[in-house]
Amino acid sequence: MTVTVVATVTVLFAVLWYGGGRPAALVEGLPSPGLLTEWGLPFVRLLHDVCSVATVGLLLTSVAFTRDEAIRTSARRQVVWWASGWALTALATIALTLSDFLGLPIPEALGAGVLETFVLYIPQGQAFLLVAMIALVIAVCAMLRGAEPVLLGAAVFAALPPAYVGHSASAADHNLAVSSLMLHIAAAAIWVGGLYGVLTLVRRDRDLVWGIRRFSAVALCAYAAVGASGLINAWVRLGGLTTLFESRYGLLVLAKIAALAVLGWFGWRHRKVTIARLEAAAADPVESVAEGPAQTEALEEQVDDGEESSGEAAERQEGAVAAGPAQEEAGAAPPPRLSAAAVEGRRPFLRLAAVEVAIMTATMALAVGLSRTPPPATADVPNVNAALGYPLPSISFDRLLSQSRLDPIILLGIAGLVIAYLAGLRRQAWPVGRTVAYFAGVLVLLYASTGGLSAYGPAVFSVVSVEYALLGTLAPALMAYGAPIGLAGGRELLPRFLANPAVALALYAASPVFLYVLGFFELAQSSHALHLAMVVVQVVAGLVFFVVVAGVDPLPRAVHTYTRIQLVGIAVAVQVAVGVLLLLGPLRAEDWYALVAVDWAPDRAGDQRLGALLAAGITLTVLLAVLVSLLVRVVAAHRRVSILNVQKMDDRRQKK
């Protein structure tokens, strides 16, 4: 532990010194925040990142890598402390960043009367205030049993806002830079935090192999996402290979790539050697013994309080027992302890994982130092729209088909949908029509979220309205008729409360209402992060609605066909009302479109009316098609009942 801390701090200060993030020499007459701010800000950011990673990792471990309730309880207790530290370091970062902005020492900066303005209106202040609030909620709710999945989602989300206010936000193609950095941070938190959780908690689990296998699969995916997103972000920031070797920023990026390669070797070593030893040792895992409770109590204190190094605690826990003579007197069999073979099988994994965590922490320090290093100037790309961050030629039908705006977060999500469905197809035979419907929906989703609609959507209302109609209605409807839940083999995959018809309808109707009635549309147009969130909300809400309405998938509770017809009818009414509002109401996002200011932009009033008609046409066509399929099903059911009744009457006549 001590070696890890020393190495991490050393790497941080070395990178700050080499990259230019160290305190600059004082210039007479210019304000200075002081050494406390200039050295303290990166150090506090490192603590902030460590706390966030540990919080994510402990929650992930509790959700996915252990089935032992005692270990989950221990994880919840640790989350309280790590999330509290996360909130405190976020607040400290606000104070230090304000000091750095104003060029004043911390007491003077806090007393300047601009703190409220900074946290409410300046992006850096807003980001870390949001992080502090979410982290505090996680700390307060951490001990709630069963809340871990929700808290895990909140923790991963809370790790992302700092990416939106860093260097990437000012890059030439800032949308791509921010998306890649957000994916990079989320994947790294899952990977590094997951290993921390495994090393500190799952090593105490008798079913260690089960947890390690699951972590290994998650770690491989996270490693690939970290590598791919990091390369994309570096390419956007550097602008080419030349600056990679000719600038200090580029050389530090190379150092980070080298660290990633080393960590990749650790992962390969785990999969090929240490996990194999764990599995071999699992053949003779335990032996029953009974010893005094003192040994157990001492062990538990050492593990929970963290007074030993990970390797020492693991070895002592492997040789300890969890019961005493009192249990034997009561007639209870003493719990088993690990056999010598199991102990020897676990040691290589734990030792290698401890070294891996140390390298990961040092790499986090390298990343913090890199964030304080000024990137090299890149050549200007001609005709770049300042508001959008990328060139946007005049719109045409051909360009709507040929242009693209690839986003790593969206591509990763779509890849997950494809892989999950293909994995289900490998397990069982499946109707061709359902498979075709599902992948047709995926193709619509891919085009709407990364094709020409995504490129021109931020500048043209009619284009983005079509994009949202495809994302929220056509793509999820096709995917729902692919019966993904049935293919996965479990009706409980859709939570019971989401399978409630009223909830499904509310989710589907809320998307257009929030966008066009409550004024969220302009925010989603001007903020790439909010647009990504809107894409996810549209797809998820639409998929839940059409899974409930289509009636192809098994659900936790039965939904009558007449109820489904009513849901579709209400959805049609909502879409018609929103369409009429866009046709007759005021113009949307006028300030944003004035900022984009493309010289080929269509008339805004006419374009909004066109967008309302196109979106309503797509949405209503899909809903009416679903309604027709439900009516056909009702007619077919009545016909079957009529045929059965006729057959029964014939049988009675024959008997008479």
C-alpha positions, 0 to 999 in steps of 0.5 A, a space after each residue: 500500500 505504501 509503495 503504491 501511494 509513493 509511486 502514484 504521487 511520484 508519477 503525478 509530480 513527475 508528469 506535472 513537472 515534465 508536461 508544464 502543469 507545475 506552478 509557473 514562475 511568479 510575474 510581478 504585477 500579475 495575480 497568483 493563486 499560490 502554491 497551495 492551489 497550483 500543486 493542490 488542484 491536481 493532487 485533489 483531482 487525483 484523490 477525487 478520481 480514486 474515490 470515484 473509481 473505488 465507489 464504482 468498483 465496490 458497487 459493481 462488485 456487489 452487483 455482479 461479482 459476488 453472491 455472498 450477502 456478508 461481502 455485499 454488506 461490507 461493500 455497502 459500508 465501504 461505499 459510504 466512506 468512499 462516496 463521502 470522500 468523493 463528495 468532499 474532493 469534488 467540493 474541494 475541487 470547486 474551491 481550488 478551481 475557483 482560486 485558479 480561475 481568479 488567480 487568488 489564494 483560496 480564502 480570497 477567492 472564496 470571499 470574492 463573492 462569486 462562488 455562487 455564480 461559479 457553481 451555478 453558471 460556469 461549466 466547471 463549477 456546475 460539473 463538480 457541484 453535480 458530482 458532489 450532490 450525486 456522490 453525497 446521495 450515494 453515500 447516504 443511500 449506500 446502506 439501503 439493501 437492494 439499491 446497489 444497481 441504481 447507485 451503480 448507474 448513478 456512480 458511473 454517471 457522476 464520473 462523467 461531468 468532468 469530461 465535459 469541461 476539460 481539454 476535450 470540450 475545447 477541441 476542434 471536433 469537441 463532440 467526438 472528443 467529449 464522447 470518447 473521453 466520457 466512454 474512456 472514463 466510464 470504462 476505466 472506472 468499471 475496469 479499475 474499480 472492478 479489480 479493486 473490488 475483487 481484490 479487497 472483497 471477492 478474495 474473501 469469497 469461497 466462490 472466488 472462481 465464479 466472481 473472477 470469471 465474471 470480472 474477467 469478461 467485464 474487464 476484457 470489454 472495458 479494456 477494449 473500450 478504454 483503448 479504443 476511446 483513448 486512441 480516438 480522443 488522442 487523435 482528435 486532440 493531437 490532429 495527427 501522428 506528427 505531434 505525437 512524437 514532437 510535443 510533450 503532450 504527445 510523449 505523455 500520451 505515448 507513456 499512457 499507451 505503454 501503461 495500457 499495453 503493460 496492463 493488457 499483459 497483466 490481463 493476458 497473464 490472468 486469463 492464461 495462468 492465474 485464473 487457470 490455477 484458481 480453477 484447478 484449485 477449485 477441484 479441492 477447495 475446502 476442508 472442515 475444521 474447528 478452531 477458536 473464534 479468536 483467530 476469526 475475529 482477528 482476521 475479520 478486523 484485519 480485513 475490514 480495517 485494511 491494516 494489512 497489505 492485500 497480499 498479507 491479508 489474503 494469505 492470512 484469510 486463506 489459512 483462517 477458519 470461521 467457527 469455534 468449539 461453541 458451534 460444535 457444542 450446539 451441534 452445528 457443523 463448523 464452516 469449511 476453510 480453504 485447503 492448502 491447494 486452494 490457498 496456493 491456487 489463490 496466491 498468484 492471482 492476488 499478488 498479480 492483481 495487487 501489482 496491477 492495481 498499483 500500476 493502474 493507480 499510477 496510470 490514473 496519476 499520469 492521466 491527471 497530470 496529462 489533463 494539466 498539460 497544454 495540448 499542442 496547437 493543431 492545424 485549423 480545419 477549413 469551414 468548421 462551424 464554430 458551434 458544431 465543431 465540424 464542417 457542415 456542407 449544404 444539405 441535400 438528400 445524397 448527403 443525408 445518406 452519405 454523411 456520418 457522425 460516428 460516436 464511440 458511446 453509441 457505437 459501443 451500445 449498438 455493438 452490445 445490442 447486436 452481440 447480445 442477440 447473436 449470443 441468444 441465436 447461438 443457444 437456440 433456433 429462432 424464427 427468421 422473421 423475428 431475427 430480420 425484424 430485430 436487425 432491421 431495427 438495429 440498422 435504423 438505430 445505427 443510421 439515425 444515431 450516426 448517419 447523415 441525420 445525426 450530422 445535420 440534426 443539430 443545424 436543421 429542425 426537420 432533420 432532428 425531428 425525423 431522427 427522434 422519430 426513428 429513434 423513439 418509434 420505428 427502431 424500437 418497434 422493429 426490435 420489439 418484434 424481434 422478441 429479444 426478451 424471449 430469445 434471452 429466455 427470461 420474462 423477468 429481464 424486463 422489471 415488473 414495474 416497467 412491464 406495467 402498461 401505465 408506466 410503459 405508456 408514461 415513458 413513451 409519451 414523456 419523451 416528446 412532451 419533455 422535448 417540445 412542450 417543456 422546452 428541453 429541445 434547445 438544451 438537447 440541441 446545444 449540449 452533446 451530452 444531453 443529446 446522447 442522453 436523449 438518444 438513450 431515453 428515446 430508444 429505451 422508452 420506445 423499446 419498453 413501450 413496444 415490448 409491452 404493446 406488441 405482445 411478442 415477448 413474455 412479460 412478468 404480468 399478462 397484458 390483455 390485447 384490448 389494453 394494448 389497443 388502448 395504449 396505442 390509441 393514447 400514444 397516437 393522441 399524444 403524438 398528434 397533440 405534439 405535432 399540432 403544437 409544433 405546427 401552430 406554436 412558436 419556433 423552437 431553439 431560435 437562439 441555438 439556430 442563430 448561433 449555428 448560423 449556416 448560410 444555407 439554412 432553410 426558412 425556420 418556420 417552414 422547416 419546423 412545420 415540415 419537421 412536425 409533419 415528417 415526424 408525425 407521419 413516421 410515428 403515426 404510421 408505425 403506431 397504426 401498423 401496430 394497431 392493425 396487427 393487434 386488431 388482426 390478432 383480436 379478429 383471429 382470436 374471435 374467429 378461433 372461438 367461433 370455430 370452436 363454438 361451432 365444433 362444440 355445437 356439431 358435437 352435441 348434435 351428433 351425440 343427440 
